[in-house]
């Protein structure tokens, strides 16, 4: 009975996640500040801005978006579960890196709690992915997509990286922007905005519906269902992990600088000692001293490009 009542609600996909996100906002006890980009600091006169209730409004909208974004970016076998696995892995890696570089116990605890939330989702999704991949024997519906989206939203909000979480959802944001004219009713929206299947070739053809799936088919041509899913998941991987790549890039440069600061001075001192050693050996040879150092002068120094004087 309740299910039939919910189905009659026209905007149930917005109303129900909105109600479900309220306890999340009440449980949030983190910061409501943002760091101002350095080019804007001279104009605003401050480096950190406290948004207050506006920040909580952003988190409320983020929870609604994440809940529906997985459900909207769908339509082919393996896509819903595959994108969940990619985003969950990105969240997991981000939390591990932040725990490693942070010295704040409260900050570490928040990221650890996010790991506790995303690990069961990742494990169950990986098991489900083997059955949901093309040709699928198990189909996921709204139950899984809403659950996956809300779980990742909670992991990002309570883990205190709700801004970074939106970077992991870049394909979903693009899909939402493409779908907005149809979802808002400006353009007629069919119930299922799926690509067209050609039974003779077994390939999918993109339609004019505003989805990322159809956009990829229009841009890259007709493809089979599994190859299209792989292409979309690769795009999801590179967009979701750009934050991780930036961190690894910066960390690599930092380690290189530390290596140069620690190793190069000692190496220069060692080379200076070797040069002094070579000079003393050459002076000993000029005095007519015969010893094992004489062999060093005769055989080793020429290999370094140093000739006897």
C-alpha positions as CSV (number, residue, x, y, z in Angstrom):
1,X,0.0,0.0,0.0
2,X,2.8,2.4,0.9
3,X,4.6,1.5,-2.2
4,X,1.6,2.4,-4.4
5,X,1.2,5.7,-2.5
6,X,4.9,6.5,-3.2
7,X,4.6,5.6,-6.8
8,X,1.7,8.1,-7.2
9,X,3.9,10.9,-6.0
10,X,5.1,12.8,-9.1
11,X,8.3,14.1,-7.4
12,X,9.0,11.2,-5.1
13,X,12.7,11.0,-6.3
14,X,13.2,14.5,-4.8
15,X,10.8,14.3,-1.8
16,X,12.0,11.0,-0.3
17,X,15.7,11.7,-0.4
18,X,15.1,15.1,1.0
19,X,13.4,13.7,4.0
20,X,16.0,10.9,4.3
21,X,18.9,13.5,4.3
22,X,17.5,15.5,7.3
23,X,18.9,13.2,10.0
24,X,22.3,13.3,8.2
25,X,22.4,17.1,8.5
26,X,21.4,16.9,12.2
27,X,24.2,14.4,12.9
28,X,26.8,16.6,11.1
29,X,29.0,18.3,13.6
30,X,31.9,19.3,11.3
31,X,33.1,22.7,9.9
32,X,31.0,24.9,7.7
33,X,33.9,26.9,6.4
34,X,35.6,27.0,3.0
35,X,39.1,28.1,2.0
36,X,39.1,31.1,-0.4
37,X,41.3,30.7,-3.5
38,X,44.4,32.8,-3.2
39,X,43.7,35.1,-6.3
40,X,40.4,36.2,-4.6
41,X,41.9,36.8,-1.1
42,X,42.9,40.5,-1.9
43,X,39.3,41.2,-3.0
44,X,37.5,39.5,-0.2
45,X,39.9,40.4,2.6
46,X,39.8,37.0,4.2
47,X,41.3,33.5,3.6
48,X,38.6,31.4,5.3
49,X,34.8,32.0,4.9
50,X,32.2,30.6,7.2
51,X,29.1,29.8,5.2
52,X,26.9,28.6,8.1
53,X,23.5,27.3,7.0
54,X,24.4,27.8,3.4
55,X,27.0,25.1,3.7
56,X,24.4,22.7,5.3
57,X,22.1,23.6,2.4
58,X,24.8,22.5,0.0
59,X,25.2,19.2,1.8
60,X,21.5,18.6,1.7
61,X,21.4,19.2,-2.0
62,X,24.5,17.0,-2.4
63,X,22.8,14.1,-0.6
64,X,19.8,14.4,-2.9
65,X,22.0,14.6,-6.0
66,X,24.2,11.6,-5.1
67,X,21.1,9.5,-4.3
68,X,19.6,10.1,-7.8
69,X,22.8,10.5,-9.9
70,X,23.6,6.8,-9.9
71,X,20.0,6.0,-10.8
72,X,19.9,8.5,-13.7
73,X,23.3,7.5,-15.2
74,X,22.2,4.0,-16.0
75,X,20.5,1.9,-18.7
76,X,23.1,-0.7,-19.7
77,X,24.4,-3.8,-18.0
78,X,27.1,-3.2,-15.4
79,X,27.0,0.6,-15.5
80,X,25.3,1.2,-12.2
81,X,27.4,-1.2,-10.2
82,X,30.6,-0.4,-12.1
83,X,30.4,3.4,-11.4
84,X,29.7,2.6,-7.8
85,X,32.8,0.5,-7.5
86,X,35.0,3.2,-9.2
87,X,33.7,6.0,-7.0
88,X,33.8,3.8,-3.8
89,X,37.5,3.0,-4.6
90,X,38.2,6.6,-5.1
91,X,36.6,7.5,-1.7
92,X,38.6,4.7,-0.1
93,X,41.9,5.8,-1.5
94,X,41.2,9.5,-0.7
95,X,40.5,8.6,2.9
96,X,43.7,6.5,3.3
97,X,45.8,9.3,1.8
98,X,44.3,11.9,4.1
99,X,44.8,9.8,7.2
100,X,48.4,9.3,6.2
101,X,49.2,13.0,5.8
102,X,47.1,14.4,8.6
103,X,48.2,14.9,12.2
104,X,44.8,15.8,13.6
105,X,43.2,12.9,15.5
106,X,39.6,14.2,15.0
107,X,40.3,14.6,11.3
108,X,41.7,11.0,11.1
109,X,38.7,9.7,12.9
110,X,36.3,11.3,10.5
111,X,38.1,9.7,7.5
112,X,38.3,6.3,9.3
113,X,34.5,6.4,9.8
114,X,34.1,7.1,6.1
115,X,36.2,4.0,5.4
116,X,34.0,2.0,7.6
117,X,30.9,3.1,5.6
118,X,32.3,2.6,2.1
119,X,34.1,-0.8,2.6
120,X,30.9,-2.9,2.9
121,X,29.4,-1.1,-0.1
122,X,32.5,-1.8,-2.2
123,X,32.7,-5.5,-1.1
124,X,29.0,-6.2,-1.9
125,X,29.2,-4.2,-5.2
126,X,32.2,-6.2,-6.4
127,X,30.3,-9.4,-5.8
128,X,27.2,-8.1,-7.5
129,X,29.3,-6.8,-10.4
130,X,30.2,-10.3,-11.6
131,X,26.4,-11.1,-12.0
132,X,25.5,-7.7,-13.4
133,X,28.1,-7.5,-16.1
134,X,26.9,-8.1,-19.7
135,X,25.1,-10.5,-20.3
136,X,23.5,-9.7,-16.9
137,X,21.8,-12.4,-14.8
138,X,21.0,-10.1,-12.0
139,X,19.4,-6.6,-12.6
140,X,19.7,-3.8,-10.1
141,X,16.8,-1.4,-9.6
142,X,16.1,1.8,-7.7
143,X,16.8,0.0,-4.4
144,X,20.5,-0.5,-5.1
145,X,21.1,2.8,-6.9
146,X,19.5,4.9,-4.1
147,X,21.3,2.9,-1.5
148,X,24.7,3.3,-3.2
149,X,24.2,7.0,-3.8
150,X,23.1,7.8,-0.3
151,X,25.9,5.7,1.2
152,X,28.6,7.5,-0.7
153,X,27.0,10.9,0.2
154,X,27.0,10.0,3.9
155,X,30.7,8.8,3.6
156,X,31.7,12.1,2.0
157,X,29.7,14.4,4.3
158,X,30.6,12.7,7.6
159,X,34.1,12.2,6.4
160,X,34.4,16.0,6.0
161,X,35.2,16.0,2.3
162,X,31.9,16.9,0.7
163,X,33.6,19.3,-1.7
164,X,36.0,16.6,-2.9
165,X,33.1,14.1,-3.2
166,X,31.6,16.2,-6.0
167,X,34.8,15.8,-8.0
168,X,34.3,12.0,-7.9
169,X,30.9,12.5,-9.4
170,X,31.9,14.5,-12.5
171,X,30.4,12.1,-15.1
172,X,27.2,12.1,-13.0
173,X,27.2,15.9,-13.0
174,X,27.6,16.0,-16.8
175,X,24.8,13.5,-17.2
176,X,22.6,15.6,-14.9
177,X,23.3,18.7,-16.9
178,X,22.5,16.9,-20.2
179,X,19.3,15.5,-18.6
180,X,18.1,18.8,-17.1
181,X,16.1,20.0,-20.1
182,X,14.1,16.7,-20.2
183,X,13.9,16.3,-16.4
184,X,12.5,19.9,-16.1
185,X,9.9,19.3,-18.7
186,X,11.3,21.8,-21.2
187,X,11.8,18.9,-23.7
188,X,9.5,15.9,-23.8
189,X,11.0,13.1,-21.7
190,X,10.2,9.4,-22.3
191,X,10.0,7.0,-19.4
192,X,13.2,5.2,-20.5
193,X,15.9,7.2,-22.3
194,X,17.8,4.2,-23.6
195,X,19.9,3.9,-26.8
196,X,18.4,2.1,-29.7
197,X,19.3,-1.5,-30.2
198,X,20.0,-2.9,-33.7
199,X,19.1,-6.6,-33.8
200,X,20.9,-7.3,-37.0
201,X,24.3,-6.0,-35.9
202,X,23.9,-6.3,-32.1
203,X,25.1,-2.7,-31.6
204,X,23.6,0.2,-29.8
205,X,22.8,3.5,-31.5
206,X,22.6,6.8,-29.7
207,X,19.3,8.7,-29.6
208,X,18.6,12.4,-29.1
209,X,17.8,11.9,-25.5
210,X,20.0,13.9,-23.1
211,X,22.1,11.3,-21.4
212,X,25.8,10.6,-21.2
213,X,25.2,7.2,-22.6
214,X,23.6,8.5,-25.8
215,X,26.2,11.3,-26.0
216,X,29.0,8.8,-26.1
217,X,27.3,6.8,-28.8
218,X,26.7,9.9,-30.9
219,X,30.4,11.0,-30.5
220,X,32.1,7.6,-30.8
221,X,29.7,5.7,-33.0
222,X,27.7,2.6,-32.5
223,X,29.1,0.1,-30.0
224,X,28.2,-3.1,-28.3
225,X,26.8,-2.9,-24.8
226,X,29.9,-4.2,-23.0
227,X,32.3,-2.0,-25.0
228,X,30.2,1.0,-24.3
229,X,30.1,0.2,-20.6
230,X,33.9,-0.2,-20.5
231,X,34.3,3.2,-22.2
232,X,32.0,4.9,-19.7
233,X,33.8,3.3,-16.7
234,X,37.2,4.3,-18.1
235,X,35.9,7.9,-18.3
236,X,34.6,7.5,-14.8
237,X,38.0,6.3,-13.6
238,X,40.0,9.2,-15.0
239,X,37.6,11.8,-13.8
240,X,37.2,10.4,-10.4
241,X,40.8,9.7,-9.8
242,X,42.2,13.1,-10.9
243,X,42.2,14.2,-7.3
244,X,44.3,11.1,-6.4
245,X,46.6,11.8,-9.4
246,X,47.1,15.4,-8.2
247,X,48.0,14.2,-4.7
248,X,50.4,11.6,-6.0
249,X,52.0,14.2,-8.4
250,X,52.5,16.7,-5.6
251,X,53.7,14.0,-3.2
252,X,56.2,12.8,-5.8
253,X,57.6,16.2,-6.2
254,X,57.8,16.7,-2.5
255,X,59.6,13.4,-2.0
256,X,62.0,14.4,-4.8
257,X,62.8,17.7,-3.1
258,X,63.4,15.9,0.2
259,X,65.6,13.4,-1.6
260,X,67.6,16.2,-3.1
261,X,67.8,18.1,0.2
262,X,69.0,15.0,2.1
263,X,71.1,13.1,-0.4
264,X,72.7,15.7,-2.7
265,X,74.7,17.6,0.0
266,X,76.2,14.3,1.3
267,X,77.0,13.3,-2.3
268,X,78.7,16.6,-2.9
269,X,80.8,16.2,0.2
270,X,81.7,12.7,-0.8
271,X,82.7,13.8,-4.3
272,X,84.8,16.6,-2.9
273,X,86.7,14.1,-0.7
274,X,87.3,11.9,-3.7
275,X,88.7,14.8,-5.7
276,X,91.0,15.7,-2.9
277,X,92.0,12.0,-2.7
278,X,92.8,12.0,-6.5
279,X,94.9,15.2,-6.1
280,X,97.0,13.6,-3.3
281,X,97.5,10.5,-5.4
282,X,98.8,12.5,-8.3
283,X,101.1,14.4,-6.0
284,X,102.4,11.1,-4.5
285,X,103.1,9.8,-8.1
286,X,105.1,12.9,-8.8
287,X,107.2,12.2,-5.7
288,X,107.9,8.7,-7.0
289,X,105.9,6.8,-4.4
290,X,105.1,3.2,-5.4
291,X,102.3,1.6,-3.5
292,X,98.8,0.3,-4.2
293,X,97.8,3.9,-4.7
294,X,100.2,3.9,-7.7
295,X,97.9,1.2,-9.3
296,X,95.0,3.5,-8.5
297,X,96.6,6.4,-10.3
298,X,97.7,4.2,-13.3
299,X,94.4,2.3,-13.9
300,X,91.5,3.9,-12.1
301,X,92.0,7.6,-12.7
302,X,92.3,7.2,-16.6
303,X,88.9,5.5,-16.5
304,X,87.5,8.7,-14.9
305,X,89.1,10.9,-17.6
306,X,92.0,12.0,-15.3
307,X,95.5,11.7,-16.8
308,X,98.8,11.6,-15.0
309,X,100.8,14.8,-14.7
